[in-house]
Amino acid sequence: MLVYIHQFFEALVFSGVTEAVVVLLLCVVLKKNARTMIATASVAFFGTAATIPYVWFVFPTIFWYSSTLSLYFAEGFAFFAEALLYKFIGKLSLRQALVFSLVANSVSFVVPLLFHFGF
């Protein structure tokens, strides 16, 4: 169990930093002002910190019989919850919030897989 907790904290830091950087890059592309960039990156980091415990501990417990089903629901939850945070706390439009959440979550999900499988 201790190894799982250690992996959780590694994932928390990696995902939080990765998603904040991705969101900063998206803000640069969309020419957001510096204040908006910092606020949105903060939402990304703390949004990840708020959702990742559910992804790691709650959904696997609910869907203990299917890791695939657990993954689908957990990632869907993280995507929508973080999009709502971007919308209401980050003050982004709904479309931007959905895009930011999709891109940030996709990058933080896929990059570790690439390293794990040696791509």
N, CA, C and O atoms as CSV, one atom per row, in Angstrom:
chain,resi,resn,atom,element,x,y,z
A,1,MET,N,N,0.824,-1.207,0.000
A,1,MET,CA,C,0.000,0.000,0.000
A,1,MET,C,C,0.861,1.260,0.000
A,1,MET,O,O,0.504,2.262,-0.620
A,2,LEU,N,N,1.993,1.207,0.696
A,2,LEU,CA,C,2.869,2.370,0.761
A,2,LEU,C,C,3.423,2.740,-0.613
A,2,LEU,O,O,3.599,3.921,-0.915
A,3,VAL,N,N,3.696,1.748,-1.435
A,3,VAL,CA,C,4.183,2.002,-2.790
A,3,VAL,C,C,3.097,2.736,-3.589
A,3,VAL,O,O,3.398,3.662,-4.342
A,4,TYR,N,N,1.858,2.326,-3.425
A,4,TYR,CA,C,0.738,2.963,-4.122
A,4,TYR,C,C,0.602,4.426,-3.710
A,4,TYR,O,O,0.351,5.290,-4.550
A,5,ILE,N,N,0.768,4.701,-2.421
A,5,ILE,CA,C,0.698,6.081,-1.920
A,5,ILE,C,C,1.841,6.904,-2.523
A,5,ILE,O,O,1.641,8.049,-2.928
A,6,HIS,N,N,3.022,6.323,-2.578
A,6,HIS,CA,C,4.175,7.005,-3.176
A,6,HIS,C,C,3.908,7.299,-4.656
A,6,HIS,O,O,4.194,8.397,-5.134
A,7,GLN,N,N,3.370,6.336,-5.366
A,7,GLN,CA,C,3.033,6.535,-6.779
A,7,GLN,C,C,1.969,7.619,-6.942
A,7,GLN,O,O,2.003,8.403,-7.891
A,8,PHE,N,N,1.031,7.649,-6.009
A,8,PHE,CA,C,-0.002,8.684,-6.039
A,8,PHE,C,C,0.622,10.074,-5.942
A,8,PHE,O,O,0.279,10.962,-6.723
A,9,PHE,N,N,1.526,10.267,-4.999
A,9,PHE,CA,C,2.148,11.584,-4.834
A,9,PHE,C,C,3.004,11.958,-6.044
A,9,PHE,O,O,3.052,13.126,-6.429
A,10,GLU,N,N,3.669,10.993,-6.634
A,10,GLU,CA,C,4.406,11.268,-7.869
A,10,GLU,C,C,3.453,11.704,-8.979
A,10,GLU,O,O,3.731,12.659,-9.705
A,11,ALA,N,N,2.344,11.006,-9.105
A,11,ALA,CA,C,1.348,11.346,-10.125
A,11,ALA,C,C,0.737,12.717,-9.847
A,11,ALA,O,O,0.488,13.486,-10.775
A,12,LEU,N,N,0.499,13.019,-8.593
A,12,LEU,CA,C,-0.070,14.317,-8.218
A,12,LEU,C,C,0.846,15.451,-8.645
A,12,LEU,O,O,0.401,16.410,-9.275
A,13,VAL,N,N,2.121,15.345,-8.304
A,13,VAL,CA,C,3.075,16.398,-8.658
A,13,VAL,C,C,3.250,16.468,-10.172
A,13,VAL,O,O,3.200,17.550,-10.755
A,14,PHE,N,N,3.454,15.317,-10.806
A,14,PHE,CA,C,3.649,15.304,-12.261
A,14,PHE,C,C,2.438,15.889,-12.977
A,14,PHE,O,O,2.586,16.764,-13.830
A,15,SER,N,N,1.248,15.415,-12.638
A,15,SER,CA,C,0.036,15.883,-13.325
A,15,SER,C,C,-0.220,17.362,-13.055
A,15,SER,O,O,-0.570,18.109,-13.968
A,16,GLY,N,N,-0.049,17.780,-11.819
A,16,GLY,CA,C,-0.277,19.187,-11.487
A,16,GLY,C,C,0.643,20.114,-12.255
A,16,GLY,O,O,0.199,21.111,-12.823
A,17,VAL,N,N,1.927,19.785,-12.273
A,17,VAL,CA,C,2.896,20.623,-12.983
A,17,VAL,C,C,2.666,20.551,-14.492
A,17,VAL,O,O,2.671,21.576,-15.174
A,18,THR,N,N,2.465,19.352,-15.005
A,18,THR,CA,C,2.250,19.183,-16.446
A,18,THR,C,C,1.019,19.953,-16.910
A,18,THR,O,O,1.074,20.671,-17.909
A,19,GLU,N,N,-0.076,19.808,-16.199
A,19,GLU,CA,C,-1.305,20.490,-16.616
A,19,GLU,C,C,-1.168,22.000,-16.492
A,19,GLU,O,O,-1.700,22.732,-17.327
A,20,ALA,N,N,-0.468,22.484,-15.472
A,20,ALA,CA,C,-0.248,23.927,-15.338
A,20,ALA,C,C,0.587,24.459,-16.508
A,20,ALA,O,O,0.297,25.531,-17.039
A,21,VAL,N,N,1.615,23.719,-16.905
A,21,VAL,CA,C,2.450,24.140,-18.029
A,21,VAL,C,C,1.654,24.115,-19.338
A,21,VAL,O,O,1.755,25.036,-20.148
A,22,VAL,N,N,0.879,23.079,-19.537
A,22,VAL,CA,C,0.052,22.993,-20.751
A,22,VAL,C,C,-0.927,24.165,-20.811
A,22,VAL,O,O,-1.113,24.773,-21.865
A,23,VAL,N,N,-1.541,24.470,-19.694
A,23,VAL,CA,C,-2.493,25.584,-19.646
A,23,VAL,C,C,-1.782,26.913,-19.897
A,23,VAL,O,O,-2.321,27.780,-20.584
A,24,LEU,N,N,-0.593,27.079,-19.355
A,24,LEU,CA,C,0.183,28.298,-19.646
A,24,LEU,C,C,0.449,28.424,-21.140
A,24,LEU,O,O,0.304,29.504,-21.714
A,25,LEU,N,N,0.837,27.323,-21.765
A,25,LEU,CA,C,1.089,27.355,-23.205
A,25,LEU,C,C,-0.174,27.685,-23.996
A,25,LEU,O,O,-0.123,28.438,-24.969
A,26,LEU,N,N,-1.294,27.128,-23.583
A,26,LEU,CA,C,-2.560,27.451,-24.246
A,26,LEU,C,C,-2.905,28.936,-24.075
A,26,LEU,O,O,-3.418,29.569,-24.997
A,27,CYS,N,N,-2.622,29.477,-22.905
A,27,CYS,CA,C,-2.866,30.907,-22.662
A,27,CYS,C,C,-1.980,31.769,-23.556
A,27,CYS,O,O,-2.426,32.798,-24.064
A,28,VAL,N,N,-0.722,31.355,-23.752
A,28,VAL,CA,C,0.189,32.093,-24.635
A,28,VAL,C,C,-0.352,32.065,-26.065
A,28,VAL,O,O,-0.378,33.090,-26.746
A,29,VAL,N,N,-0.783,30.882,-26.513
A,29,VAL,CA,C,-1.322,30.755,-27.869
A,29,VAL,C,C,-2.547,31.650,-28.053
A,29,VAL,O,O,-2.725,32.255,-29.110
A,30,LEU,N,N,-3.387,31.730,-27.026
A,30,LEU,CA,C,-4.603,32.543,-27.111
A,30,LEU,C,C,-4.375,34.004,-26.727
A,30,LEU,O,O,-5.316,34.796,-26.678
A,31,LYS,N,N,-3.104,34.354,-26.454
A,31,LYS,CA,C,-2.720,35.733,-26.130
A,31,LYS,C,C,-3.476,36.289,-24.919
A,31,LYS,O,O,-3.967,37.418,-24.939
A,32,LYS,N,N,-3.555,35.478,-23.878
A,32,LYS,CA,C,-4.160,35.931,-22.623
A,32,LYS,C,C,-3.165,36.836,-21.907
A,32,LYS,O,O,-1.959,36.728,-22.128
A,33,ASN,N,N,-3.664,37.728,-21.050
A,33,ASN,CA,C,-2.752,38.592,-20.309
A,33,ASN,C,C,-2.085,37.814,-19.172
A,33,ASN,O,O,-2.533,36.725,-18.812
A,34,ALA,N,N,-1.017,38.377,-18.611
A,34,ALA,CA,C,-0.208,37.675,-17.607
A,34,ALA,C,C,-1.031,37.279,-16.382
A,34,ALA,O,O,-0.853,36.189,-15.840
A,35,ARG,N,N,-1.912,38.144,-15.955
A,35,ARG,CA,C,-2.733,37.848,-14.772
A,35,ARG,C,C,-3.639,36.647,-15.036
A,35,ARG,O,O,-3.771,35.770,-14.182
A,36,THR,N,N,-4.253,36.606,-16.196
A,36,THR,CA,C,-5.112,35.481,-16.576
A,36,THR,C,C,-4.301,34.201,-16.690
A,36,THR,O,O,-4.762,33.129,-16.298
A,37,MET,N,N,-3.094,34.313,-17.228
A,37,MET,CA,C,-2.235,33.143,-17.377
A,37,MET,C,C,-1.908,32.520,-16.021
A,37,MET,O,O,-2.016,31.307,-15.843
A,38,ILE,N,N,-1.514,33.352,-15.081
A,38,ILE,CA,C,-1.149,32.852,-13.750
A,38,ILE,C,C,-2.365,32.274,-13.046
A,38,ILE,O,O,-2.286,31.210,-12.431
A,39,ALA,N,N,-3.479,32.965,-13.134
A,39,ALA,CA,C,-4.705,32.483,-12.479
A,39,ALA,C,C,-5.155,31.152,-13.070
A,39,ALA,O,O,-5.532,30.240,-12.335
A,40,THR,N,N,-5.116,31.040,-14.383
A,40,THR,CA,C,-5.564,29.821,-15.041
A,40,THR,C,C,-4.612,28.660,-14.760
A,40,THR,O,O,-5.056,27.527,-14.568
A,41,ALA,N,N,-3.321,28.932,-14.736
A,41,ALA,CA,C,-2.352,27.880,-14.384
A,41,ALA,C,C,-2.546,27.424,-12.942
A,41,ALA,O,O,-2.391,26.242,-12.637
A,42,SER,N,N,-2.879,28.345,-12.066
A,42,SER,CA,C,-3.161,27.983,-10.671
A,42,SER,C,C,-4.405,27.110,-10.578
A,42,SER,O,O,-4.440,26.141,-9.820
A,43,VAL,N,N,-5.413,27.457,-11.345
A,43,VAL,CA,C,-6.624,26.629,-11.391
A,43,VAL,C,C,-6.271,25.232,-11.887
A,43,VAL,O,O,-6.781,24.239,-11.367
A,44,ALA,N,N,-5.398,25.152,-12.891
A,44,ALA,CA,C,-4.993,23.844,-13.426
A,44,ALA,C,C,-4.309,23.013,-12.349
A,44,ALA,O,O,-4.644,21.843,-12.163
A,45,PHE,N,N,-3.356,23.607,-11.640
A,45,PHE,CA,C,-2.621,22.859,-10.625
A,45,PHE,C,C,-3.532,22.418,-9.487
A,45,PHE,O,O,-3.532,21.249,-9.102
A,46,PHE,N,N,-4.305,23.354,-8.950
A,46,PHE,CA,C,-5.160,23.010,-7.815
A,46,PHE,C,C,-6.373,22.173,-8.221
A,46,PHE,O,O,-6.891,21.398,-7.418
A,47,GLY,N,N,-6.823,22.330,-9.463
A,47,GLY,CA,C,-7.893,21.470,-9.962
A,47,GLY,C,C,-7.436,20.023,-10.055
A,47,GLY,O,O,-8.177,19.099,-9.717
A,48,THR,N,N,-6.213,19.841,-10.513
A,48,THR,CA,C,-5.646,18.491,-10.558
A,48,THR,C,C,-5.494,17.935,-9.155
A,48,THR,O,O,-5.816,16.775,-8.897
A,49,ALA,N,N,-5.001,18.767,-8.252
A,49,ALA,CA,C,-4.837,18.327,-6.859
A,49,ALA,C,C,-6.175,17.950,-6.230
A,49,ALA,O,O,-6.228,17.087,-5.354
A,50,ALA,N,N,-7.245,18.588,-6.670
A,50,ALA,CA,C,-8.567,18.288,-6.118
A,50,ALA,C,C,-9.189,17.034,-6.723
A,50,ALA,O,O,-9.938,16.330,-6.046
A,51,THR,N,N,-8.888,16.747,-7.986
A,51,THR,CA,C,-9.544,15.613,-8.648
A,51,THR,C,C,-8.751,14.318,-8.593
A,51,THR,O,O,-9.338,13.237,-8.618
A,52,ILE,N,N,-7.435,14.405,-8.521
A,52,ILE,CA,C,-6.628,13.182,-8.616
A,52,ILE,C,C,-6.849,12.208,-7.458
A,52,ILE,O,O,-6.721,11.003,-7.676
A,53,PRO,N,N,-7.174,12.652,-6.244
A,53,PRO,CA,C,-7.482,11.655,-5.205
A,53,PRO,C,C,-8.696,10.793,-5.563
A,53,PRO,O,O,-8.735,9.606,-5.238
A,54,TYR,N,N,-9.676,11.387,-6.226
A,54,TYR,CA,C,-10.844,10.616,-6.662
A,54,TYR,C,C,-10.451,9.609,-7.742
A,54,TYR,O,O,-10.907,8.465,-7.743
A,55,VAL,N,N,-9.591,10.064,-8.663
A,55,VAL,CA,C,-9.130,9.195,-9.745
A,55,VAL,C,C,-8.362,7.996,-9.187
A,55,VAL,O,O,-8.515,6.881,-9.686
A,56,TRP,N,N,-7.549,8.211,-8.173
A,56,TRP,CA,C,-6.684,7.150,-7.649
A,56,TRP,C,C,-7.338,6.293,-6.573
A,56,TRP,O,O,-7.047,5.101,-6.471
A,57,PHE,N,N,-8.225,6.888,-5.763
A,57,PHE,CA,C,-8.732,6.151,-4.600
A,57,PHE,C,C,-10.235,5.853,-4.628
A,57,PHE,O,O,-10.656,4.797,-4.157
A,58,VAL,N,N,-11.033,6.747,-5.161
A,58,VAL,CA,C,-12.487,6.563,-5.113
A,58,VAL,C,C,-12.979,5.676,-6.250
A,58,VAL,O,O,-13.635,4.664,-6.006
A,59,PHE,N,N,-12.671,6.044,-7.485
A,59,PHE,CA,C,-13.183,5.284,-8.626
A,59,PHE,C,C,-12.697,3.841,-8.666
A,59,PHE,O,O,-13.485,2.958,-9.005
A,60,PRO,N,N,-11.424,3.554,-8.334
A,60,PRO,CA,C,-11.020,2.139,-8.298
A,60,PRO,C,C,-11.769,1.335,-7.230
A,60,PRO,O,O,-11.938,0.123,-7.367
A,61,THR,N,N,-12.211,2.005,-6.179
A,61,THR,CA,C,-12.980,1.318,-5.142
A,61,THR,C,C,-14.408,1.054,-5.611
A,61,THR,O,O,-14.970,-0.010,-5.352
A,62,ILE,N,N,-14.983,2.027,-6.297
A,62,ILE,CA,C,-16.357,1.871,-6.795
A,62,ILE,C,C,-16.416,0.798,-7.882
A,62,ILE,O,O,-17.309,-0.049,-7.889
A,63,PHE,N,N,-15.446,0.849,-8.802
A,63,PHE,CA,C,-15.426,-0.079,-9.936
A,63,PHE,C,C,-14.308,-1.098,-9.761
A,63,PHE,O,O,-13.510,-1.302,-10.675
A,64,TRP,N,N,-14.240,-1.733,-8.608
A,64,TRP,CA,C,-13.174,-2.679,-8.277
A,64,TRP,C,C,-13.122,-3.867,-9.233
A,64,TRP,O,O,-12.078,-4.501,-9.382
A,65,TYR,N,N,-14.224,-4.161,-9.864
A,65,TYR,CA,C,-14.313,-5.329,-10.739
A,65,TYR,C,C,-13.851,-5.052,-12.158
A,65,TYR,O,O,-13.708,-5.984,-12.949
A,66,SER,N,N,-13.612,-3.789,-12.500
A,66,SER,CA,C,-13.209,-3.454,-13.863
A,66,SER,C,C,-12.299,-2.234,-13.860
A,66,SER,O,O,-12.758,-1.108,-13.666
A,67,SER,N,N,-11.027,-2.459,-14.072
A,67,SER,CA,C,-10.096,-1.333,-14.098
A,67,SER,C,C,-10.346,-0.433,-15.308
A,67,SER,O,O,-10.125,0.777,-15.240
A,68,THR,N,N,-10.800,-1.012,-16.402
A,68,THR,CA,C,-11.092,-0.216,-17.591
A,68,THR,C,C,-12.271,0.714,-17.337
A,68,THR,O,O,-12.213,1.899,-17.668
A,69,LEU,N,N,-13.325,0.191,-16.759
A,69,LEU,CA,C,-14.490,1.011,-16.435
A,69,LEU,C,C,-14.114,2.094,-15.429
A,69,LEU,O,O,-14.555,3.237,-15.551
A,70,SER,N,N,-13.318,1.746,-14.457
A,70,SER,CA,C,-12.846,2.708,-13.471
A,70,SER,C,C,-12.075,3.837,-14.145
A,70,SER,O,O,-12.280,5.009,-13.828
A,71,LEU,N,N,-11.199,3.488,-15.064
A,71,LEU,CA,C,-10.404,4.492,-15.779
A,71,LEU,C,C,-11.295,5.432,-16.580
A,71,LEU,O,O,-11.100,6.647,-16.537
A,72,TYR,N,N,-12.256,4.900,-17.302
A,72,TYR,CA,C,-13.159,5.734,-18.100
A,72,TYR,C,C,-13.923,6.726,-17.234
A,72,TYR,O,O,-13.973,7.918,-17.539
A,73,PHE,N,N,-14.511,6.234,-16.162
A,73,PHE,CA,C,-15.285,7.118,-15.296
A,73,PHE,C,C,-14.395,8.125,-14.571
A,73,PHE,O,O,-14.756,9.294,-14.437
A,74,ALA,N,N,-13.236,7.671,-14.106
A,74,ALA,CA,C,-12.331,8.564,-13.377
A,74,ALA,C,C,-11.827,9.692,-14.272
A,74,ALA,O,O,-11.837,10.857,-13.875
A,75,GLU,N,N,-11.389,9.347,-15.475
A,75,GLU,CA,C,-10.885,10.381,-16.382
A,75,GLU,C,C,-12.003,11.296,-16.864
A,75,GLU,O,O,-11.790,12.496,-17.036
A,76,GLY,N,N,-13.186,10.744,-17.083
A,76,GLY,CA,C,-14.335,11.583,-17.438
A,76,GLY,C,C,-14.686,12.555,-16.329
A,76,GLY,O,O,-14.978,13.724,-16.579
A,77,PHE,N,N,-14.655,12.059,-15.098
A,77,PHE,CA,C,-14.907,12.921,-13.942
A,77,PHE,C,C,-13.875,14.043,-13.878
A,77,PHE,O,O,-14.234,15.208,-13.711
A,78,ALA,N,N,-12.590,13.695,-14.011
A,78,ALA,CA,C,-11.524,14.699,-13.933
A,78,ALA,C,C,-11.697,15.743,-15.038
A,78,ALA,O,O,-11.566,16.941,-14.789
A,79,PHE,N,N,-11.987,15.294,-16.238
A,79,PHE,CA,C,-12.174,16.207,-17.366
A,79,PHE,C,C,-13.296,17.204,-17.087
A,79,PHE,O,O,-13.091,18.411,-17.211
A,80,PHE,N,N,-14.472,16.717,-16.713
A,80,PHE,CA,C,-15.604,17.618,-16.500
A,80,PHE,C,C,-15.436,18.489,-15.260
A,80,PHE,O,O,-15.786,19.669,-15.287
A,81,ALA,N,N,-14.914,17.935,-14.185
A,81,ALA,CA,C,-14.714,18.722,-12.963
A,81,ALA,C,C,-13.717,19.850,-13.200
A,81,ALA,O,O,-13.940,20.983,-12.775
A,82,GLU,N,N,-12.623,19.537,-13.877
A,82,GLU,CA,C,-11.624,20.573,-14.139
A,82,GLU,C,C,-12.137,21.595,-15.150
A,82,GLU,O,O,-11.812,22.778,-15.044
A,83,ALA,N,N,-12.928,21.163,-16.124
A,83,ALA,CA,C,-13.529,22.113,-17.070
A,83,ALA,C,C,-14.434,23.099,-16.330
A,83,ALA,O,O,-14.436,24.293,-16.629
A,84,LEU,N,N,-15.194,22.596,-15.372
A,84,LEU,CA,C,-16.044,23.490,-14.575
A,84,LEU,C,C,-15.213,24.479,-13.766
A,84,LEU,O,O,-15.588,25.643,-13.625
A,85,LEU,N,N,-14.092,24.017,-13.238
A,85,LEU,CA,C,-13.208,24.930,-12.503
A,85,LEU,C,C,-12.637,26.004,-13.428
A,85,LEU,O,O,-12.573,27.174,-13.051
A,86,TYR,N,N,-12.224,25.615,-14.636
A,86,TYR,CA,C,-11.735,26.606,-15.601
A,86,TYR,C,C,-12.819,27.617,-15.944
A,86,TYR,O,O,-12.552,28.812,-16.078
A,87,LYS,N,N,-14.031,27.130,-16.084
A,87,LYS,CA,C,-15.153,27.999,-16.455
A,87,LYS,C,C,-15.492,28.988,-15.346
A,87,LYS,O,O,-15.576,30.193,-15.583
A,88,PHE,N,N,-15.686,28.474,-14.139
A,88,PHE,CA,C,-16.213,29.331,-13.078
A,88,PHE,C,C,-15.144,30.023,-12.247
A,88,PHE,O,O,-15.360,31.147,-11.794
A,89,ILE,N,N,-14.014,29.395,-12.036
A,89,ILE,CA,C,-12.953,30.035,-11.258
A,89,ILE,C,C,-11.959,30.722,-12.184
A,89,ILE,O,O,-11.499,31.829,-11.904
A,90,GLY,N,N,-11.631,30.058,-13.288
A,90,GLY,CA,C,-10.694,30.635,-14.248
A,90,GLY,C,C,-11.318,31.650,-15.179
A,90,GLY,O,O,-10.610,32.321,-15.928
A,91,LYS,N,N,-12.636,31.774,-15.143
A,91,LYS,CA,C,-13.374,32.745,-15.963
A,91,LYS,C,C,-13.158,32.568,-17.469
A,91,LYS,O,O,-13.129,33.545,-18.218
A,92,LEU,N,N,-13.009,31.322,-17.898
A,92,LEU,CA,C,-12.896,31.049,-19.327
A,92,LEU,C,C,-14.288,30.792,-19.902
A,92,LEU,O,O,-15.223,30.470,-19.169
A,93,SER,N,N,-14.412,30.937,-21.197
A,93,SER,CA,C,-15.666,30.563,-21.838
A,93,SER,C,C,-15.828,29.049,-21.712
A,93,SER,O,O,-14.858,28.337,-21.454
A,94,LEU,N,N,-17.041,28.565,-21.892
A,94,LEU,CA,C,-17.279,27.128,-21.787
A,94,LEU,C,C,-16.431,26.371,-22.814
A,94,LEU,O,O,-15.844,25.337,-22.496
A,95,ARG,N,N,-16.370,26.877,-24.018
A,95,ARG,CA,C,-15.593,26.222,-25.075
A,95,ARG,C,C,-14.108,26.161,-24.701
A,95,ARG,O,O,-13.474,25.114,-24.833
A,96,GLN,N,N,-13.558,27.289,-24.233
A,96,GLN,CA,C,-12.155,27.313,-23.825
A,96,GLN,C,C,-11.919,26.389,-22.640
A,96,GLN,O,O,-10.910,25.684,-22.595
A,97,ALA,N,N,-12.832,26.385,-21.685
A,97,ALA,CA,C,-12.686,25.528,-20.510
A,97,ALA,C,C,-12.645,24.056,-20.907
A,97,ALA,O,O,-11.828,23.295,-20.389
A,98,LEU,N,N,-13.509,23.659,-21.810
A,98,LEU,CA,C,-13.522,22.267,-22.273
A,98,LEU,C,C,-12.238,21.913,-23.027
A,98,LEU,O,O,-11.685,20.829,-22.843
A,99,VAL,N,N,-11.769,22.827,-23.871
A,99,VAL,CA,C,-10.537,22.576,-24.627
A,99,VAL,C,C,-9.340,22.510,-23.680
A,99,VAL,O,O,-8.515,21.603,-23.790
A,100,PHE,N,N,-9.239,23.463,-22.751
A,100,PHE,CA,C,-8.128,23.468,-21.803
A,100,PHE,C,C,-8.113,22.167,-21.004
A,100,PHE,O,O,-7.061,21.549,-20.841
A,101,SER,N,N,-9.252,21.761,-20.516
A,101,SER,CA,C,-9.325,20.546,-19.710
A,101,SER,C,C,-8.972,19.315,-20.536
A,101,SER,O,O,-8.230,18.447,-20.077
A,102,LEU,N,N,-9.496,19.241,-21.737
A,102,LEU,CA,C,-9.216,18.093,-22.606
A,102,LEU,C,C,-7.724,17.990,-22.935
A,102,LEU,O,O,-7.127,16.921,-22.810
A,103,VAL,N,N,-7.139,19.093,-23.350
A,103,VAL,CA,C,-5.727,19.071,-23.735
A,103,VAL,C,C,-4.837,18.787,-22.522
A,103,VAL,O,O,-3.941,17.946,-22.595
A,104,ALA,N,N,-5.077,19.477,-21.421
A,104,ALA,CA,C,-4.243,19.299,-20.228
A,104,ALA,C,C,-4.344,17.872,-19.687
A,104,ALA,O,O,-3.327,17.259,-19.361
A,105,ASN,N,N,-5.554,17.346,-19.592
A,105,ASN,CA,C,-5.724,15.987,-19.088
A,105,ASN,C,C,-5.157,14.955,-20.054
A,105,ASN,O,O,-4.594,13.951,-19.620
A,106,SER,N,N,-5.294,15.181,-21.331
A,106,SER,CA,C,-4.744,14.251,-22.322
A,106,SER,C,C,-3.227,14.192,-22.230
A,106,SER,O,O,-2.642,13.109,-22.259
A,107,VAL,N,N,-2.594,15.342,-22.120
A,107,VAL,CA,C,-1.131,15.369,-22.042
A,107,VAL,C,C,-0.651,14.688,-20.766
A,107,VAL,O,O,0.287,13.892,-20.804
A,108,SER,N,N,-1.287,14.993,-19.635
A,108,SER,CA,C,-0.822,14.394,-18.377
A,108,SER,C,C,-1.133,12.892,-18.302
A,108,SER,O,O,-0.539,12.179,-17.494
A,109,PHE,N,N,-2.044,12.420,-19.127
A,109,PHE,CA,C,-2.348,10.989,-19.180
A,109,PHE,C,C,-1.424,10.254,-20.154
A,109,PHE,O,O,-0.952,9.158,-19.854
A,110,VAL,N,N,-1.167,10.850,-21.310
A,110,VAL,CA,C,-0.433,10.172,-22.373
A,110,VAL,C,C,1.085,10.200,-22.161
A,110,VAL,O,O,1.752,9.203,-22.438
A,111,VAL,N,N,1.639,11.295,-21.685
A,111,VAL,CA,C,3.101,11.401,-21.543
A,111,VAL,C,C,3.684,10.284,-20.678
A,111,VAL,O,O,4.673,9.678,-21.091
A,112,PRO,N,N,3.127,9.976,-19.498
A,112,PRO,CA,C,3.692,8.850,-18.734
A,112,PRO,C,C,3.589,7.511,-19.467
A,112,PRO,O,O,4.463,6.656,-19.328
A,113,LEU,N,N,2.527,7.332,-20.242
A,113,LEU,CA,C,2.396,6.097,-21.024
A,113,LEU,C,C,3.506,5.989,-22.064
A,113,LEU,O,O,4.042,4.907,-22.303
A,114,LEU,N,N,3.844,7.115,-22.676
A,114,LEU,CA,C,4.922,7.111,-23.669
A,114,LEU,C,C,6.251,6.715,-23.032
A,114,LEU,O,O,7.018,5.942,-23.607
A,115,PHE,N,N,6.517,7.247,-21.847
A,115,PHE,CA,C,7.762,6.883,-21.161
A,115,PHE,C,C,7.740,5.444,-20.695
A,115,PHE,O,O,8.756,4.751,-20.755
A,116,HIS,N,N,6.595,4.993,-20.235
A,116,HIS,CA,C,6.478,3.630,-19.724
A,116,HIS,C,C,6.680,2.586,-20.834
A,116,HIS,O,O,7.341,1.566,-20.637
A,117,PHE,N,N,6.099,2.866,-21.985
A,117,PHE,CA,C,6.189,1.904,-23.084
A,117,PHE,C,C,7.355,2.180,-24.024
A,117,PHE,O,O,7.519,1.490,-25.030
A,118,GLY,N,N,8.170,3.191,-23.702
A,118,GLY,CA,C,9.402,3.432,-24.434
A,118,GLY,C,C,9.255,4.081,-25.790
A,118,GLY,O,O,10.089,3.853,-26.667
A,119,PHE,N,N,8.233,4.877,-25.994
A,119,PHE,CA,C,8.064,5.552,-27.284
A,119,PHE,C,C,8.881,6.813,-27.323
A,119,PHE,O,O,8.871,7.524,-28.329
